[in-house]
Amino acid sequence: MTAVLRQAKESARERPAPREGKSLHGGHRQRVKEQFLKNGLDAFAPHVVLELLLYYAIPLKDTNPLAHELLRRFGSLSGVFDAPMEELLKVDGIGRSAATLLKLIPPLCRRYQEDLDGDKLFIYNFDDAGEYLAKKFIGRQNEAVFLLLLDSRMHIQYCDVVSEGSATAANIYIKKIARTAMEYNSVYAILAHNHPSGDCLPSSQDIDTTRWLHSALQTLEVKMIDHIIVSGNNYLSMAKSGFLPELFGVEADME
């Protein structure tokens, strides 16, 4: 009996460990990776995109059923990436590494787009401003306020977050806006903020805040020429849309 057990143990030690592909449908992962490298993501269904992405956080498990479950629960590819961390962790099979990888995608896309836009020098019209600023909100789930400053030739001097939180709390960031505009000796200013869960229509508070900021900047001889509201892939230019013509009527000639 002892000899039989010894032989069984030796055989087990000599038996090669199963390769990753054997437990994953005979090299399925490798085929998916090769298909991506050859053709890109365009032909991939949403669940296959997620399946491929999750390979890099879940090394030994079939991620196809998990990808389907994520889409079922959150509705779409973007819905998965925008889902709160705590909701992702409620999905059976999603640990912190996988959830972190999923949450990385939107801000990574934003940083990529900002890098591509890094050589943009001028804003020529309201659509230019709207498209440029809307990209700054990709993947942002909390409200943020951006300030874009321009010189007399509409050359971009500055564009950055001036406040995290409601745009109605103007008293929090008005000093920073004024100080920054004076530092750059700017001629024009455009404000932008997002409505993370809502439409692009300005609220009564948005309108009041716009009046306040327009007046405050005017005392510094800086013209606030637009306030852009972003929601998802959409944006609204208050100047181009005809809101507050007493403030933006002259500047609307920029279009």
HELIX and SHEET records of a PDB file:
HELIX    1   1 THR A    2  GLU A   14  1                                  13    
HELIX    2   2 GLU A   20  LEU A   24  5                                   5    
HELIX    3   3 HIS A   28  ASN A   39  1                                  12    
HELIX    4   4 PRO A   46  LEU A   54  1                                   9    
HELIX    5   5 ASN A   64  PHE A   74  1                                  11    
HELIX    6   6 LEU A   77  ASP A   82  1                                   6    
HELIX    7   7 MET A   85  LEU A   88  1                                   4    
HELIX    8   8 ARG A   96  LEU A  116  1                                  21    
HELIX    9   9 ASP A  117  ASP A  119  5                                   3    
HELIX   10  10 PHE A  126  ALA A  134  1                                   9    
HELIX   11  11 LYS A  135  PHE A  137  5                                   3    
HELIX   12  12 ALA A  170  GLU A  183  1                                  14    
HELIX   13  13 SER A  204  GLN A  218  1                                  15    
HELIX   14  14 PRO A  245  PHE A  248  1                                   4    
HELIX   15  15 GLU A  251  MET A  254  5                                   4    
SHEET    1   A 5 ILE A 156  GLU A 164  0                                        
SHEET    2   A 5 ALA A 144  LEU A 150 -1                                        
SHEET    3   A 5 TYR A 188  ASN A 194 -1                                        
SHEET    4   A 5 LYS A 223  SER A 231  1                                        
SHEET    5   A 5 ASN A 234  SER A 237 -1                                        
END                                                                             
